[in-house]
Amino acid sequence: KLPGVSGQTGDMLKARKYIYVLNQSAGAVIYDADDFSVAKRIAGVTLGFVQTPNKKVWYTKDKFLYSSNPQTLETDSVELPFKPATTWMTWFSSPIIASTKNNTVYLLQAQNYGGGKAMYKYIEGDKSSLNHAFITTSAKQSFYKKNLGYNPQTDQIVTTTVQDGFGENYLVNNIYFYNAESGELIKQIPYSGYYFPAMFVFH
């Protein structure tokens, strides 16, 4: 058991000599990977963690998207046009991803139990990239849990949606493939079934 945390612990990321851990009560707890001692605590962190090609680690707190230097643990931030929700209770992995080609972060505007209809894209150093949603869902479709992924082989954003509502609406599913640079829809695949897709894995 890792020292310094109790209760629910979710997302983790190892970056250089540190391990970033997201905990329900403590927020972000950053460990030294050599001896698992606590190097830093950051209360109130809601989503995390992803790493961009410049090695910075990204997470959210309140209405801000933060970057952390995994060598010095110094941080910088940019204000978001919304306040990200948490992923606890019916836990799911944080709906935040990063490009492997550019220093770009993507995240969903969602409720505490997942869902939402808008994805935002932040290009590091360009605050105007947050002025408008990068991708919005089709009519009567919503995201569910962590319904976004980044495919490094194709440089595409992949999302899934379910139909708005309850019951048999969850039989209506779609997979969408978008150009990660422009947001252009490349392909849509409809499928039926009670799958409740919650995350992506790429081989």
Backbone torsions as a table, in degrees:
resi	resn	phi	psi	omega
1	LYS	NA	132.4	179.5
2	LEU	-70.5	138.8	178.6
3	PRO	-74.0	154.9	170.9
4	GLY	87.8	1.3	177.8
5	VAL	-136.4	154.0	172.5
6	SER	-145.6	161.9	179.9
7	GLY	78.5	-160.2	-173.0
8	GLN	-69.5	133.3	175.7
9	THR	-128.2	132.2	-173.3
10	GLY	-117.3	-105.8	-171.8
11	ASP	-66.9	146.6	176.7
12	MET	-140.5	150.4	176.8
13	LEU	-149.6	130.8	174.0
14	LYS	-96.4	126.5	178.9
15	ALA	-136.1	116.8	-176.2
16	ARG	52.4	-120.3	-175.1
17	LYS	-94.0	6.4	-175.6
18	TYR	-121.2	154.2	173.1
19	ILE	-119.1	119.8	178.5
20	TYR	-92.8	126.5	-176.5
21	VAL	-127.2	136.0	179.2
22	LEU	-104.1	123.7	-176.7
23	ASN	-124.0	142.5	-174.3
24	GLN	-60.7	-42.2	-175.9
25	SER	-94.9	-33.0	-174.0
26	ALA	-92.3	-15.5	-173.6
27	GLY	81.4	-134.1	177.8
28	ALA	-88.7	131.1	172.5
29	VAL	-120.0	122.7	-176.0
30	ILE	-108.3	122.6	-176.5
31	TYR	-105.6	148.1	167.8
32	ASP	-74.6	123.8	-174.8
33	ALA	-68.9	-17.1	-178.2
34	ASP	-76.8	-41.4	-175.6
35	ASP	-130.6	4.4	178.2
36	PHE	63.0	22.2	172.8
37	SER	-76.7	153.1	-179.0
38	VAL	-78.5	119.2	180.0
39	ALA	-91.9	-31.4	-177.1
40	LYS	-164.9	147.8	173.1
41	ARG	-121.9	142.0	176.8
42	ILE	-133.0	103.4	-177.8
43	ALA	-70.0	149.8	171.9
44	GLY	83.7	6.4	179.1
45	VAL	-68.6	135.3	-176.0
46	THR	-108.2	-43.9	-179.4
47	LEU	-127.3	146.5	175.0
48	GLY	169.5	160.8	9.1
49	PHE	-135.9	149.9	173.2
50	VAL	-136.3	161.0	-178.1
51	GLN	-128.7	133.5	178.7
52	THR	-93.9	168.2	-177.1
53	PRO	-56.8	-26.2	177.2
54	ASN	-79.2	8.4	175.5
55	LYS	78.1	-1.4	178.5
56	LYS	-69.5	146.4	178.7
57	VAL	-104.7	136.3	-173.0
58	TRP	-118.0	144.5	177.4
59	TYR	-157.9	170.0	179.1
60	THR	-118.9	151.3	175.3
61	LYS	-151.8	127.6	-175.8
62	ASP	54.4	-126.3	-179.7
63	LYS	-100.5	23.6	-174.0
64	PHE	-123.7	145.7	170.8
65	LEU	-101.9	123.2	-175.8
66	TYR	-108.4	149.6	167.2
67	SER	-117.3	143.5	-178.9
68	SER	-124.7	132.1	175.7
69	ASN	-80.1	115.8	-174.2
70	PRO	-77.1	9.2	172.2
71	GLN	-104.8	-43.1	-176.5
72	THR	-106.5	-16.0	-175.1
73	LEU	66.3	15.1	172.6
74	GLU	-72.1	149.0	-175.2
75	THR	-124.3	159.2	171.8
76	ASP	-139.3	162.6	-176.0
77	SER	-148.8	161.4	173.3
78	VAL	-138.8	141.5	-178.5
79	GLU	-78.3	135.1	177.9
80	LEU	-91.6	157.7	176.6
81	PRO	-80.4	7.0	178.6
82	PHE	-154.7	165.8	178.3
83	LYS	-102.9	112.4	-178.3
84	PRO	-61.4	143.4	178.2
85	ALA	-85.3	170.4	175.6
86	THR	-89.9	171.4	-177.9
87	THR	-117.6	16.8	-175.7
88	TRP	-82.5	-169.2	-173.7
89	MET	67.6	-97.9	171.6
90	THR	-84.3	79.6	-166.6
91	TRP	-60.4	143.2	170.2
92	PHE	-148.3	158.3	-178.4
93	SER	-63.7	146.5	-174.7
94	SER	-58.5	130.9	-179.9
95	PRO	-78.9	67.0	178.2
96	ILE	-143.3	134.2	-178.9
97	ILE	-137.4	167.6	179.4
98	ALA	-137.4	149.9	174.8
99	SER	-71.9	151.4	172.5
100	THR	-97.5	-4.1	-177.7
101	LYS	-106.1	-33.8	-178.2
102	ASN	-129.7	161.7	177.5
103	ASN	-82.5	71.3	-172.9
104	THR	-130.8	136.6	-179.1
105	VAL	-121.3	140.4	178.3
106	TYR	-121.4	138.7	177.7
107	LEU	-150.8	153.3	-178.2
108	LEU	-90.7	145.5	166.4
109	GLN	-92.0	106.3	-170.7
110	ALA	-139.1	168.7	176.4
111	GLN	-88.5	175.1	-178.0
112	ASN	-60.9	-29.8	-178.9
113	TYR	-98.2	17.3	-178.9
114	GLY	94.6	-168.4	179.3
115	GLY	90.9	-150.7	-177.0
116	GLY	95.6	167.0	-175.1
117	LYS	-131.5	3.6	-175.0
118	ALA	-134.5	138.6	173.4
119	MET	-116.6	135.3	178.8
120	TYR	-110.8	150.5	180.0
121	LYS	-123.8	125.9	176.4
122	TYR	-114.8	119.9	173.9
123	ILE	-93.8	120.0	-173.6
124	GLU	-53.1	129.4	179.3
125	GLY	88.9	-6.1	-178.1
126	ASP	-120.7	87.6	-178.1
127	LYS	-62.1	-28.4	-179.2
128	SER	-65.6	-18.0	178.8
129	SER	-65.8	-13.8	178.5
130	LEU	-97.5	5.0	-176.2
131	ASN	-66.7	-28.8	-178.2
132	HIS	-139.4	154.4	175.1
133	ALA	-61.4	139.9	-179.9
134	PHE	-78.6	-42.2	178.8
135	ILE	-138.2	136.0	172.7
136	THR	-121.7	152.5	-178.2
137	THR	-73.9	160.9	175.2
138	SER	-68.3	165.7	179.9
139	ALA	-55.9	136.3	177.9
140	LYS	64.1	18.0	177.8
141	GLN	-120.4	141.9	178.6
142	SER	-135.1	154.1	172.1
143	PHE	-69.1	162.7	177.8
144	TYR	-138.5	116.6	-179.7
145	LYS	61.5	-134.9	179.6
146	LYS	-91.3	76.9	-175.4
147	ASN	-92.6	46.0	172.6
148	LEU	-147.5	146.6	177.8
149	GLY	-148.5	159.2	177.9
150	TYR	-118.2	122.3	178.8
151	ASN	-95.4	106.0	-176.6
152	PRO	-67.8	-21.9	-179.5
153	GLN	-72.5	-30.7	-177.0
154	THR	-113.9	-4.9	-174.0
155	ASP	53.9	48.9	-179.9
156	GLN	-123.1	148.7	168.9
157	ILE	-92.5	129.6	179.0
158	VAL	-115.5	130.1	178.5
159	THR	-131.6	159.8	170.1
160	THR	-129.1	154.5	177.1
161	THR	-135.7	160.2	168.1
162	VAL	-121.8	160.7	-179.4
163	GLN	-74.2	142.4	-179.9
164	ASP	-59.1	142.2	177.4
165	GLY	116.9	-157.3	-176.5
166	PHE	-133.1	-177.9	174.4
167	GLY	59.1	-123.6	-174.9
168	GLU	-68.7	-11.7	174.8
169	ASN	-61.1	-27.7	-179.9
170	TYR	-73.5	-4.1	173.2
171	LEU	-78.4	-16.9	-174.5
172	VAL	-98.5	108.7	-175.9
173	ASN	-126.0	153.8	175.5
174	ASN	-142.8	145.6	169.2
175	ILE	-112.1	134.6	-180.0
176	TYR	-123.5	141.5	176.3
177	PHE	-117.9	123.6	-177.4
178	TYR	-121.3	149.0	169.6
179	ASN	-66.9	125.3	-174.5
180	ALA	-70.3	-19.8	-179.6
181	GLU	-88.2	-47.5	-172.9
182	SER	-99.0	-21.0	-174.4
183	GLY	81.5	6.1	-179.8
184	GLU	-66.8	133.1	176.9
185	LEU	-72.7	123.6	-178.1
186	ILE	-97.1	-40.5	-175.7
187	LYS	-157.8	146.5	175.4
188	GLN	-128.5	133.4	178.8
189	ILE	-125.4	110.8	175.2
190	PRO	-82.9	146.9	174.1
191	TYR	-152.3	160.4	-173.1
192	SER	-121.5	141.3	175.7
193	GLY	145.8	158.3	178.5
194	TYR	-84.2	77.4	-174.5
195	TYR	-100.6	-27.1	-178.8
196	PHE	45.1	59.4	-175.9
197	PRO	-66.1	128.8	-171.7
198	ALA	-119.1	-10.2	179.3
199	MET	-168.3	165.2	179.6
200	PHE	-113.5	148.9	170.6
201	VAL	-131.4	130.9	179.1
202	PHE	-114.4	133.8	179.1
203	HIS	-92.8	NA	NA
